[in-house]
Amino acid sequence: MNINREKWLTLSCCMVSLAALMLQACTEAKETDCSKLCGNWVSVGRKPDVLIYREGDAYKVTVFKR
C-alpha cells in the first residue's frame, strides 16, 4: 500500500484533531442533575420495580422483588 506525503499529512492532522477533541471532553467537569432520576420506576414485563431517592448527599436505590 503506497500512501503519498499529502495523504499522510491529512491523516496526521485528523488524528491530532481527534486526540485534542478527546482530551477536551475528558477535562470538562459536567454537573449531572440526578434529582431528575428520583421517583418510583415501574418496569415492564417481569422485571422488578425500582425506587430512586435522595438521602442527604447520597442517592439510593431500592429494588422491589415481585
mmCIF file as Biopython writes it, N, C-alpha, C and O atoms, coordinates in Angstrom:
data_model
#
loop_
_atom_site.group_PDB
_atom_site.id
_atom_site.type_symbol
_atom_site.label_atom_id
_atom_site.label_alt_id
_atom_site.label_comp_id
_atom_site.label_asym_id
_atom_site.label_entity_id
_atom_site.label_seq_id
_atom_site.pdbx_PDB_ins_code
_atom_site.Cartn_x
_atom_site.Cartn_y
_atom_site.Cartn_z
_atom_site.occupancy
_atom_site.B_iso_or_equiv
_atom_site.auth_seq_id
_atom_site.auth_asym_id
_atom_site.pdbx_PDB_model_num
ATOM 1   N N  . MET A ? 1  ? 0.846   -1.164  0.000  1.0 0.0 1  A 1 
ATOM 2   C CA . MET A ? 1  ? 0.000   0.000   0.000  1.0 0.0 1  A 1 
ATOM 3   C C  . MET A ? 1  ? 0.898   1.236   0.000  1.0 0.0 1  A 1 
ATOM 4   O O  . MET A ? 1  ? 1.754   1.400   0.870  1.0 0.0 1  A 1 
ATOM 5   N N  . ASN A ? 2  ? 0.691   2.081   -0.968 1.0 0.0 2  A 1 
ATOM 6   C CA . ASN A ? 2  ? 1.529   3.258   -1.139 1.0 0.0 2  A 1 
ATOM 7   C C  . ASN A ? 2  ? 0.716   4.513   -0.821 1.0 0.0 2  A 1 
ATOM 8   O O  . ASN A ? 2  ? -0.269  4.808   -1.498 1.0 0.0 2  A 1 
ATOM 9   N N  . ILE A ? 3  ? 1.131   5.247   0.208  1.0 0.0 3  A 1 
ATOM 10  C CA . ILE A ? 3  ? 0.442   6.473   0.603  1.0 0.0 3  A 1 
ATOM 11  C C  . ILE A ? 3  ? 1.408   7.633   0.419  1.0 0.0 3  A 1 
ATOM 12  O O  . ILE A ? 3  ? 2.523   7.620   0.941  1.0 0.0 3  A 1 
ATOM 13  N N  . ASN A ? 4  ? 0.966   8.632   -0.328 1.0 0.0 4  A 1 
ATOM 14  C CA . ASN A ? 4  ? 1.863   9.764   -0.588 1.0 0.0 4  A 1 
ATOM 15  C C  . ASN A ? 4  ? 1.915   10.713  0.609  1.0 0.0 4  A 1 
ATOM 16  O O  . ASN A ? 4  ? 1.172   10.562  1.579  1.0 0.0 4  A 1 
ATOM 17  N N  . ARG A ? 5  ? 2.803   11.683  0.515  1.0 0.0 5  A 1 
ATOM 18  C CA . ARG A ? 5  ? 3.054   12.626  1.612  1.0 0.0 5  A 1 
ATOM 19  C C  . ARG A ? 5  ? 1.799   13.427  1.976  1.0 0.0 5  A 1 
ATOM 20  O O  . ARG A ? 5  ? 1.541   13.650  3.159  1.0 0.0 5  A 1 
ATOM 21  N N  . GLU A ? 6  ? 1.026   13.859  0.997  1.0 0.0 6  A 1 
ATOM 22  C CA . GLU A ? 6  ? -0.173  14.660  1.257  1.0 0.0 6  A 1 
ATOM 23  C C  . GLU A ? 6  ? -1.211  13.875  2.065  1.0 0.0 6  A 1 
ATOM 24  O O  . GLU A ? 6  ? -1.844  14.420  2.969  1.0 0.0 6  A 1 
ATOM 25  N N  . LYS A ? 7  ? -1.376  12.613  1.737  1.0 0.0 7  A 1 
ATOM 26  C CA . LYS A ? 7  ? -2.335  11.788  2.483  1.0 0.0 7  A 1 
ATOM 27  C C  . LYS A ? 7  ? -1.851  11.544  3.908  1.0 0.0 7  A 1 
ATOM 28  O O  . LYS A ? 7  ? -2.662  11.529  4.834  1.0 0.0 7  A 1 
ATOM 29  N N  . TRP A ? 8  ? -0.541  11.353  4.105  1.0 0.0 8  A 1 
ATOM 30  C CA . TRP A ? 8  ? -0.001  11.191  5.449  1.0 0.0 8  A 1 
ATOM 31  C C  . TRP A ? 8  ? -0.227  12.442  6.289  1.0 0.0 8  A 1 
ATOM 32  O O  . TRP A ? 8  ? -0.589  12.346  7.461  1.0 0.0 8  A 1 
ATOM 33  N N  . LEU A ? 9  ? -0.015  13.623  5.693  1.0 0.0 9  A 1 
ATOM 34  C CA . LEU A ? 9  ? -0.237  14.872  6.427  1.0 0.0 9  A 1 
ATOM 35  C C  . LEU A ? 9  ? -1.703  15.049  6.792  1.0 0.0 9  A 1 
ATOM 36  O O  . LEU A ? 9  ? -2.025  15.483  7.898  1.0 0.0 9  A 1 
ATOM 37  N N  . THR A ? 10 ? -2.585  14.717  5.869  1.0 0.0 10 A 1 
ATOM 38  C CA . THR A ? 10 ? -4.025  14.821  6.146  1.0 0.0 10 A 1 
ATOM 39  C C  . THR A ? 10 ? -4.422  13.867  7.267  1.0 0.0 10 A 1 
ATOM 40  O O  . THR A ? 10 ? -5.157  14.245  8.180  1.0 0.0 10 A 1 
ATOM 41  N N  . LEU A ? 11 ? -3.938  12.641  7.197  1.0 0.0 11 A 1 
ATOM 42  C CA . LEU A ? 11 ? -4.231  11.662  8.234  1.0 0.0 11 A 1 
ATOM 43  C C  . LEU A ? 11 ? -3.665  12.106  9.583  1.0 0.0 11 A 1 
ATOM 44  O O  . LEU A ? 11 ? -4.322  11.942  10.611 1.0 0.0 11 A 1 
ATOM 45  N N  . SER A ? 12 ? -2.463  12.662  9.589  1.0 0.0 12 A 1 
ATOM 46  C CA . SER A ? 12 ? -1.850  13.149  10.832 1.0 0.0 12 A 1 
ATOM 47  C C  . SER A ? 12 ? -2.669  14.270  11.444 1.0 0.0 12 A 1 
ATOM 48  O O  . SER A ? 12 ? -2.890  14.289  12.655 1.0 0.0 12 A 1 
ATOM 49  N N  . CYS A ? 13 ? -3.121  15.204  10.618 1.0 0.0 13 A 1 
ATOM 50  C CA . CYS A ? 13 ? -3.938  16.315  11.123 1.0 0.0 13 A 1 
ATOM 51  C C  . CYS A ? 13 ? -5.239  15.807  11.726 1.0 0.0 13 A 1 
ATOM 52  O O  . CYS A ? 13 ? -5.674  16.284  12.774 1.0 0.0 13 A 1 
ATOM 53  N N  . CYS A ? 14 ? -5.849  14.850  11.066 1.0 0.0 14 A 1 
ATOM 54  C CA . CYS A ? 14 ? -7.101  14.282  11.583 1.0 0.0 14 A 1 
ATOM 55  C C  . CYS A ? 14 ? -6.880  13.586  12.921 1.0 0.0 14 A 1 
ATOM 56  O O  . CYS A ? 14 ? -7.691  13.731  13.836 1.0 0.0 14 A 1 
ATOM 57  N N  . MET A ? 15 ? -5.806  12.843  13.041 1.0 0.0 15 A 1 
ATOM 58  C CA . MET A ? 15 ? -5.513  12.135  14.285 1.0 0.0 15 A 1 
ATOM 59  C C  . MET A ? 15 ? -5.201  13.103  15.432 1.0 0.0 15 A 1 
ATOM 60  O O  . MET A ? 15 ? -5.645  12.887  16.560 1.0 0.0 15 A 1 
ATOM 61  N N  . VAL A ? 16 ? -4.446  14.158  15.152 1.0 0.0 16 A 1 
ATOM 62  C CA . VAL A ? 16 ? -4.139  15.160  16.181 1.0 0.0 16 A 1 
ATOM 63  C C  . VAL A ? 16 ? -5.417  15.876  16.607 1.0 0.0 16 A 1 
ATOM 64  O O  . VAL A ? 16 ? -5.615  16.138  17.793 1.0 0.0 16 A 1 
ATOM 65  N N  . SER A ? 17 ? -6.273  16.191  15.657 1.0 0.0 17 A 1 
ATOM 66  C CA . SER A ? 17 ? -7.547  16.848  15.971 1.0 0.0 17 A 1 
ATOM 67  C C  . SER A ? 17 ? -8.425  15.955  16.827 1.0 0.0 17 A 1 
ATOM 68  O O  . SER A ? 17 ? -9.039  16.421  17.787 1.0 0.0 17 A 1 
ATOM 69  N N  . LEU A ? 18 ? -8.486  14.686  16.490 1.0 0.0 18 A 1 
ATOM 70  C CA . LEU A ? 18 ? -9.279  13.737  17.268 1.0 0.0 18 A 1 
ATOM 71  C C  . LEU A ? 18 ? -8.734  13.608  18.685 1.0 0.0 18 A 1 
ATOM 72  O O  . LEU A ? 18 ? -9.509  13.578  19.641 1.0 0.0 18 A 1 
ATOM 73  N N  . ALA A ? 19 ? -7.430  13.532  18.833 1.0 0.0 19 A 1 
ATOM 74  C CA . ALA A ? 19 ? -6.821  13.431  20.160 1.0 0.0 19 A 1 
ATOM 75  C C  . ALA A ? 19 ? -7.118  14.681  20.997 1.0 0.0 19 A 1 
ATOM 76  O O  . ALA A ? 19 ? -7.415  14.575  22.187 1.0 0.0 19 A 1 
ATOM 77  N N  . ALA A ? 20 ? -7.037  15.867  20.375 1.0 0.0 20 A 1 
ATOM 78  C CA . ALA A ? 20 ? -7.334  17.112  21.098 1.0 0.0 20 A 1 
ATOM 79  C C  . ALA A ? 20 ? -8.789  17.155  21.523 1.0 0.0 20 A 1 
ATOM 80  O O  . ALA A ? 20 ? -9.105  17.595  22.628 1.0 0.0 20 A 1 
ATOM 81  N N  . LEU A ? 21 ? -9.673  16.702  20.653 1.0 0.0 21 A 1 
ATOM 82  C CA . LEU A ? 21 ? -11.103 16.682  20.980 1.0 0.0 21 A 1 
ATOM 83  C C  . LEU A ? 21 ? -11.381 15.740  22.135 1.0 0.0 21 A 1 
ATOM 84  O O  . LEU A ? 21 ? -12.159 16.075  23.029 1.0 0.0 21 A 1 
ATOM 85  N N  . MET A ? 22 ? -10.768 14.578  22.137 1.0 0.0 22 A 1 
ATOM 86  C CA . MET A ? 22 ? -10.968 13.616  23.225 1.0 0.0 22 A 1 
ATOM 87  C C  . MET A ? 22 ? -10.413 14.142  24.548 1.0 0.0 22 A 1 
ATOM 88  O O  . MET A ? 22 ? -11.027 13.950  25.597 1.0 0.0 22 A 1 
ATOM 89  N N  . LEU A ? 23 ? -9.263  14.800  24.505 1.0 0.0 23 A 1 
ATOM 90  C CA . LEU A ? 23 ? -8.702  15.374  25.731 1.0 0.0 23 A 1 
ATOM 91  C C  . LEU A ? 23 ? -9.587  16.479  26.281 1.0 0.0 23 A 1 
ATOM 92  O O  . LEU A ? 23 ? -9.750  16.590  27.496 1.0 0.0 23 A 1 
ATOM 93  N N  . GLN A ? 24 ? -10.157 17.291  25.416 1.0 0.0 24 A 1 
ATOM 94  C CA . GLN A ? 24 ? -11.054 18.362  25.851 1.0 0.0 24 A 1 
ATOM 95  C C  . GLN A ? 24 ? -12.300 17.779  26.510 1.0 0.0 24 A 1 
ATOM 96  O O  . GLN A ? 24 ? -12.777 18.306  27.515 1.0 0.0 24 A 1 
ATOM 97  N N  . ALA A ? 25 ? -12.822 16.709  25.956 1.0 0.0 25 A 1 
ATOM 98  C CA . ALA A ? 25 ? -14.022 16.081  26.510 1.0 0.0 25 A 1 
ATOM 99  C C  . ALA A ? 25 ? -13.742 15.492  27.888 1.0 0.0 25 A 1 
ATOM 100 O O  . ALA A ? 25 ? -14.631 15.467  28.740 1.0 0.0 25 A 1 
ATOM 101 N N  . CYS A ? 26 ? -12.539 15.024  28.113 1.0 0.0 26 A 1 
ATOM 102 C CA . CYS A ? 26 ? -12.201 14.407  29.392 1.0 0.0 26 A 1 
ATOM 103 C C  . CYS A ? 26 ? -11.930 15.432  30.488 1.0 0.0 26 A 1 
ATOM 104 O O  . CYS A ? 26 ? -12.040 15.100  31.668 1.0 0.0 26 A 1 
ATOM 105 N N  . THR A ? 27 ? -11.582 16.656  30.138 1.0 0.0 27 A 1 
ATOM 106 C CA . THR A ? 27 ? -11.198 17.632  31.153 1.0 0.0 27 A 1 
ATOM 107 C C  . THR A ? 27 ? -12.372 18.452  31.679 1.0 0.0 27 A 1 
ATOM 108 O O  . THR A ? 27 ? -12.273 19.040  32.755 1.0 0.0 27 A 1 
ATOM 109 N N  . GLU A ? 28 ? -13.463 18.503  30.954 1.0 0.0 28 A 1 
ATOM 110 C CA . GLU A ? 28 ? -14.594 19.301  31.404 1.0 0.0 28 A 1 
ATOM 111 C C  . GLU A ? 28 ? -15.363 18.562  32.492 1.0 0.0 28 A 1 
ATOM 112 O O  . GLU A ? 28 ? -15.748 17.406  32.318 1.0 0.0 28 A 1 
ATOM 113 N N  . ALA A ? 29 ? -15.579 19.235  33.604 1.0 0.0 29 A 1 
ATOM 114 C CA . ALA A ? 29 ? -16.370 18.654  34.677 1.0 0.0 29 A 1 
ATOM 115 C C  . ALA A ? 29 ? -17.821 19.055  34.470 1.0 0.0 29 A 1 
ATOM 116 O O  . ALA A ? 29 ? -18.173 20.233  34.543 1.0 0.0 29 A 1 
ATOM 117 N N  . LYS A ? 30 ? -18.638 18.079  34.215 1.0 0.0 30 A 1 
ATOM 118 C CA . LYS A ? 30 ? -20.051 18.356  33.965 1.0 0.0 30 A 1 
ATOM 119 C C  . LYS A ? 30 ? -20.862 17.933  35.182 1.0 0.0 30 A 1 
ATOM 120 O O  . LYS A ? 30 ? -20.724 16.815  35.677 1.0 0.0 30 A 1 
ATOM 121 N N  . GLU A ? 31 ? -21.691 18.822  35.648 1.0 0.0 31 A 1 
ATOM 122 C CA . GLU A ? 31 ? -22.571 18.511  36.759 1.0 0.0 31 A 1 
ATOM 123 C C  . GLU A ? 31 ? -23.817 17.824  36.219 1.0 0.0 31 A 1 
ATOM 124 O O  . GLU A ? 31 ? -24.441 18.306  35.273 1.0 0.0 31 A 1 
ATOM 125 N N  . THR A ? 32 ? -24.172 16.707  36.820 1.0 0.0 32 A 1 
ATOM 126 C CA . THR A ? 32 ? -25.351 15.971  36.415 1.0 0.0 32 A 1 
ATOM 127 C C  . THR A ? 32 ? -26.432 16.178  37.457 1.0 0.0 32 A 1 
ATOM 128 O O  . THR A ? 32 ? -26.183 16.042  38.655 1.0 0.0 32 A 1 
ATOM 129 N N  . ASP A ? 33 ? -27.620 16.502  37.007 1.0 0.0 33 A 1 
ATOM 130 C CA . ASP A ? 33 ? -28.742 16.692  37.913 1.0 0.0 33 A 1 
ATOM 131 C C  . ASP A ? 33 ? -29.429 15.350  38.128 1.0 0.0 33 A 1 
ATOM 132 O O  . ASP A ? 33 ? -30.342 14.977  37.391 1.0 0.0 33 A 1 
ATOM 133 N N  . CYS A ? 34 ? -28.971 14.628  39.157 1.0 0.0 34 A 1 
ATOM 134 C CA . CYS A ? 34 ? -29.505 13.294  39.432 1.0 0.0 34 A 1 
ATOM 135 C C  . CYS A ? 34 ? -30.893 13.342  40.055 1.0 0.0 34 A 1 
ATOM 136 O O  . CYS A ? 34 ? -31.571 12.317  40.127 1.0 0.0 34 A 1 
ATOM 137 N N  . SER A ? 35 ? -31.324 14.510  40.506 1.0 0.0 35 A 1 
ATOM 138 C CA . SER A ? 35 ? -32.646 14.603  41.116 1.0 0.0 35 A 1 
ATOM 139 C C  . SER A ? 35 ? -33.754 14.291  40.113 1.0 0.0 35 A 1 
ATOM 140 O O  . SER A ? 35 ? -34.868 13.944  40.506 1.0 0.0 35 A 1 
ATOM 141 N N  . LYS A ? 36 ? -33.457 14.412  38.829 1.0 0.0 36 A 1 
ATOM 142 C CA . LYS A ? 36 ? -34.443 14.073  37.802 1.0 0.0 36 A 1 
ATOM 143 C C  . LYS A ? 36 ? -34.711 12.572  37.751 1.0 0.0 36 A 1 
ATOM 144 O O  . LYS A ? 36 ? -35.747 12.140  37.244 1.0 0.0 36 A 1 
ATOM 145 N N  . LEU A ? 37 ? -33.778 11.778  38.276 1.0 0.0 37 A 1 
ATOM 146 C CA . LEU A ? 37 ? -33.961 10.327  38.290 1.0 0.0 37 A 1 
ATOM 147 C C  . LEU A ? 37 ? -34.808 9.846   39.459 1.0 0.0 37 A 1 
ATOM 148 O O  . LEU A ? 37 ? -35.315 8.725   39.440 1.0 0.0 37 A 1 
ATOM 149 N N  . CYS A ? 38 ? -34.963 10.690  40.476 1.0 0.0 38 A 1 
ATOM 150 C CA . CYS A ? 38 ? -35.669 10.274  41.681 1.0 0.0 38 A 1 
ATOM 151 C C  . CYS A ? 38 ? -37.140 9.987   41.389 1.0 0.0 38 A 1 
ATOM 152 O O  . CYS A ? 38 ? -37.793 10.676  40.606 1.0 0.0 38 A 1 
ATOM 153 N N  . GLY A ? 39 ? -37.630 8.944   42.048 1.0 0.0 39 A 1 
ATOM 154 C CA . GLY A ? 39 ? -39.032 8.587   41.902 1.0 0.0 39 A 1 
ATOM 155 C C  . GLY A ? 39 ? -39.202 7.083   41.840 1.0 0.0 39 A 1 
ATOM 156 O O  . GLY A ? 39 ? -38.240 6.323   41.956 1.0 0.0 39 A 1 
ATOM 157 N N  . ASN A ? 40 ? -40.441 6.670   41.655 1.0 0.0 40 A 1 
ATOM 158 C CA . ASN A ? 40 ? -40.787 5.257   41.567 1.0 0.0 40 A 1 
ATOM 159 C C  . ASN A ? 40 ? -40.816 4.868   40.094 1.0 0.0 40 A 1 
ATOM 160 O O  . ASN A ? 40 ? -41.611 5.407   39.323 1.0 0.0 40 A 1 
ATOM 161 N N  . TRP A ? 41 ? -39.960 3.944   39.704 1.0 0.0 41 A 1 
ATOM 162 C CA . TRP A ? 41 ? -39.876 3.491   38.327 1.0 0.0 41 A 1 
ATOM 163 C C  . TRP A ? 41 ? -40.553 2.130   38.223 1.0 0.0 41 A 1 
ATOM 164 O O  . TRP A ? 41 ? -40.124 1.162   38.850 1.0 0.0 41 A 1 
ATOM 165 N N  . VAL A ? 42 ? -41.606 2.069   37.430 1.0 0.0 42 A 1 
ATOM 166 C CA . VAL A ? 42 ? -42.339 0.823   37.230 1.0 0.0 42 A 1 
ATOM 167 C C  . VAL A ? 42 ? -41.811 0.174   35.964 1.0 0.0 42 A 1 
ATOM 168 O O  . VAL A ? 42 ? -41.817 0.775   34.889 1.0 0.0 42 A 1 
ATOM 169 N N  . SER A ? 43 ? -41.354 -1.061  36.108 1.0 0.0 43 A 1 
ATOM 170 C CA . SER A ? 43 ? -40.756 -1.738  34.966 1.0 0.0 43 A 1 
ATOM 171 C C  . SER A ? 43 ? -41.801 -2.502  34.160 1.0 0.0 43 A 1 
ATOM 172 O O  . SER A ? 43 ? -42.916 -2.755  34.616 1.0 0.0 43 A 1 
ATOM 173 N N  . VAL A ? 44 ? -41.396 -2.854  32.953 1.0 0.0 44 A 1 
ATOM 174 C CA . VAL A ? 44 ? -42.274 -3.567  32.042 1.0 0.0 44 A 1 
ATOM 175 C C  . VAL A ? 44 ? -41.910 -5.041  32.073 1.0 0.0 44 A 1 
ATOM 176 O O  . VAL A ? 44 ? -40.739 -5.392  32.213 1.0 0.0 44 A 1 
ATOM 177 N N  . GLY A ? 45 ? -42.890 -5.889  31.944 1.0 0.0 45 A 1 
ATOM 178 C CA . GLY A ? 45 ? -42.605 -7.318  31.926 1.0 0.0 45 A 1 
ATOM 179 C C  . GLY A ? 45 ? -42.463 -7.858  33.322 1.0 0.0 45 A 1 
ATOM 180 O O  . GLY A ? 45 ? -43.150 -7.419  34.244 1.0 0.0 45 A 1 
ATOM 181 N N  . ARG A ? 46 ? -41.574 -8.807  33.478 1.0 0.0 46 A 1 
ATOM 182 C CA . ARG A ? 46 ? -41.398 -9.474  34.771 1.0 0.0 46 A 1 
ATOM 183 C C  . ARG A ? 46 ? -40.190 -8.944  35.532 1.0 0.0 46 A 1 
ATOM 184 O O  . ARG A ? 46 ? -39.655 -9.635  36.399 1.0 0.0 46 A 1 
ATOM 185 N N  . LYS A ? 47 ? -39.759 -7.742  35.223 1.0 0.0 47 A 1 
ATOM 186 C CA . LYS A ? 47 ? -38.626 -7.119  35.899 1.0 0.0 47 A 1 
ATOM 187 C C  . LYS A ? 47 ? -39.107 -6.456  37.190 1.0 0.0 47 A 1 
ATOM 188 O O  . LYS A ? 47 ? -40.275 -6.078  37.287 1.0 0.0 47 A 1 
ATOM 189 N N  . PRO A ? 48 ? -38.225 -6.311  38.183 1.0 0.0 48 A 1 
ATOM 190 C CA . PRO A ? 48 ? -38.639 -5.663  39.435 1.0 0.0 48 A 1 
ATOM 191 C C  . PRO A ? 48 ? -38.754 -4.141  39.288 1.0 0.0 48 A 1 
ATOM 192 O O  . PRO A ? 48 ? -38.061 -3.529  38.476 1.0 0.0 48 A 1 
ATOM 193 N N  . ASP A ? 49 ? -39.647 -3.542  40.094 1.0 0.0 49 A 1 
ATOM 194 C CA . ASP A ? 49 ? -39.781 -2.089  40.130 1.0 0.0 49 A 1 
ATOM 195 C C  . ASP A ? 49 ? -38.613 -1.508  40.921 1.0 0.0 49 A 1 
ATOM 196 O O  . ASP A ? 49 ? -37.993 -2.198  41.731 1.0 0.0 49 A 1 
ATOM 197 N N  . VAL A ? 50 ? -38.319 -0.223  40.675 1.0 0.0 50 A 1 
ATOM 198 C CA . VAL A ? 50 ? -37.176 0.430   41.302 1.0 0.0 50 A 1 
ATOM 199 C C  . VAL A ? 50 ? -37.616 1.763   41.886 1.0 0.0 50 A 1 
ATOM 200 O O  . VAL A ? 50 ? -38.383 2.496   41.261 1.0 0.0 50 A 1 
ATOM 201 N N  . LEU A ? 51 ? -37.134 2.078   43.078 1.0 0.0 51 A 1 
ATOM 202 C CA . LEU A ? 51 ? -37.355 3.376   43.705 1.0 0.0 51 A 1 
ATOM 203 C C  . LEU A ? 51 ? -35.998 4.047   43.879 1.0 0.0 51 A 1 
ATOM 204 O O  . LEU A ? 51 ? -35.096 3.480   44.496 1.0 0.0 51 A 1 
ATOM 205 N N  . ILE A ? 52 ? -35.853 5.248   43.340 1.0 0.0 52 A 1 
ATOM 206 C CA . ILE A ? 52 ? -34.619 6.023   43.493 1.0 0.0 52 A 1 
ATOM 207 C C  . ILE A ? 52 ? -34.953 7.245   44.333 1.0 0.0 52 A 1 
ATOM 208 O O  . ILE A ? 52 ? -35.891 7.980   44.024 1.0 0.0 52 A 1 
ATOM 209 N N  . TYR A ? 53 ? -34.184 7.461   45.399 1.0 0.0 53 A 1 
ATOM 210 C CA . TYR A ? 53 ? -34.450 8.591   46.284 1.0 0.0 53 A 1 
ATOM 211 C C  . TYR A ? 53 ? -33.140 9.163   46.808 1.0 0.0 53 A 1 
ATOM 212 O O  . TYR A ? 53 ? -32.087 8.530   46.740 1.0 0.0 53 A 1 
ATOM 213 N N  . ARG A ? 54 ? -33.242 10.374  47.329 1.0 0.0 54 A 1 
ATOM 214 C CA . ARG A ? 54 ? -32.062 11.063  47.866 1.0 0.0 54 A 1 
ATOM 215 C C  . ARG A ? 54 ? -32.118 11.040  49.380 1.0 0.0 54 A 1 
ATOM 216 O O  . ARG A ? 54 ? -33.154 11.318  49.985 1.0 0.0 54 A 1 
ATOM 217 N N  . GLU A ? 55 ? -30.983 10.703  49.985 1.0 0.0 55 A 1 
ATOM 218 C CA . GLU A ? 55 ? -30.870 10.705  51.437 1.0 0.0 55 A 1 
ATOM 219 C C  . GLU A ? 55 ? -29.588 11.436  51.787 1.0 0.0 55 A 1 
ATOM 220 O O  . GLU A ? 55 ? -28.499 10.873  51.683 1.0 0.0 55 A 1 
ATOM 221 N N  . GLY A ? 56 ? -29.714 12.685  52.202 1.0 0.0 56 A 1 
ATOM 222 C CA . GLY A ? 56 ? -28.541 13.519  52.462 1.0 0.0 56 A 1 
ATOM 223 C C  . GLY A ? 56 ? -27.884 13.895  51.145 1.0 0.0 56 A 1 
ATOM 224 O O  . GLY A ? 56 ? -28.539 14.431  50.251 1.0 0.0 56 A 1 
ATOM 225 N N  . ASP A ? 57 ? -26.594 13.617  51.022 1.0 0.0 57 A 1 
ATOM 226 C CA . ASP A ? 57 ? -25.860 13.892  49.778 1.0 0.0 57 A 1 
ATOM 227 C C  . ASP A ? 57 ? -25.827 12.690  48.847 1.0 0.0 57 A 1 
ATOM 228 O O  . ASP A ? 57 ? -25.324 12.783  47.727 1.0 0.0 57 A 1 
ATOM 229 N N  . ALA A ? 58 ? -26.362 11.558  49.303 1.0 0.0 58 A 1 
ATOM 230 C CA . ALA A ? 58 ? -26.288 10.324  48.515 1.0 0.0 58 A 1 
ATOM 231 C C  . ALA A ? 58 ? -27.639 10.005  47.873 1.0 0.0 58 A 1 
ATOM 232 O O  . ALA A ? 58 ? -28.695 10.368  48.391 1.0 0.0 58 A 1 
ATOM 233 N N  . TYR A ? 59 ? -27.576 9.324   46.747 1.0 0.0 59 A 1 
ATOM 234 C CA . TYR A ? 59 ? -28.771 8.809   46.086 1.0 0.0 59 A 1 
ATOM 235 C C  . TYR A ? 59 ? -28.816 7.315   46.332 1.0 0.0 59 A 1 
ATOM 236 O O  . TYR A ? 59 ? -27.805 6.624   46.209 1.0 0.0 59 A 1 
ATOM 237 N N  . LYS A ? 60 ? -29.989 6.823   46.678 1.0 0.0 60 A 1 
ATOM 238 C CA . LYS A ? 60 ? -30.126 5.397   46.998 1.0 0.0 60 A 1 
ATOM 239 C C  . LYS A ? 60 ? -31.165 4.762   46.084 1.0 0.0 60 A 1 
ATOM 240 O O  . LYS A ? 60 ? -32.081 5.417   45.586 1.0 0.0 60 A 1 
ATOM 241 N N  . VAL A ? 61 ? -30.984 3.450   45.883 1.0 0.0 61 A 1 
ATOM 242 C CA . VAL A ? 61 ? -31.858 2.694   45.003 1.0 0.0 61 A 1 
ATOM 243 C C  . VAL A ? 61 ? -32.436 1.510   45.792 1.0 0.0 61 A 1 
ATOM 244 O O  . VAL A ? 61 ? -31.710 0.787   46.474 1.0 0.0 61 A 1 
ATOM 245 N N  . THR A ? 62 ? -33.757 1.331   45.683 1.0 0.0 62 A 1 
ATOM 246 C CA . THR A ? 62 ? -34.419 0.190   46.260 1.0 0.0 62 A 1 
ATOM 247 C C  . THR A ? 62 ? -35.060 -0.603  45.139 1.0 0.0 62 A 1 
ATOM 248 O O  . THR A ? 62 ? -35.781 -0.051  44.307 1.0 0.0 62 A 1 
ATOM 249 N N  . VAL A ? 63 ? -34.792 -1.912  45.120 1.0 0.0 63 A 1 
ATOM 250 C CA . VAL A ? 63 ? -35.370 -2.782  44.102 1.0 0.0 63 A 1 
ATOM 251 C C  . VAL A ? 63 ? -36.442 -3.633  44.773 1.0 0.0 63 A 1 
ATOM 252 O O  . VAL A ? 63 ? -36.170 -4.301  45.771 1.0 0.0 63 A 1 
ATOM 253 N N  . PHE A ? 64 ? -37.653 -3.612  44.234 1.0 0.0 64 A 1 
ATOM 254 C CA . PHE A ? 64 ? -38.769 -4.359  44.779 1.0 0.0 64 A 1 
ATOM 255 C C  . PHE A ? 64 ? -38.904 -5.691  44.048 1.0 0.0 64 A 1 
ATOM 256 O O  . PHE A ? 64 ? -39.081 -5.727  42.830 1.0 0.0 64 A 1 
ATOM 257 N N  . LYS A ? 65 ? -38.818 -6.782  44.804 1.0 0.0 65 A 1 
ATOM 258 C CA . LYS A ? 65 ? -38.945 -8.123  44.225 1.0 0.0 65 A 1 
ATOM 259 C C  . LYS A ? 65 ? -40.415 -8.465  44.085 1.0 0.0 65 A 1 
ATOM 260 O O  . LYS A ? 65 ? -41.222 -8.195  44.974 1.0 0.0 65 A 1 
ATOM 261 N N  . ARG A ? 66 ? -40.743 -9.060  42.960 1.0 0.0 66 A 1 
ATOM 262 C CA . ARG A ? 66 ? -42.158 -9.469  42.741 1.0 0.0 66 A 1 
ATOM 263 C C  . ARG A ? 66 ? -42.358 -10.889 43.183 1.0 0.0 66 A 1 
ATOM 264 O O  . ARG A ? 66 ? -43.466 -11.416 43.083 1.0 0.0 66 A 1 
#
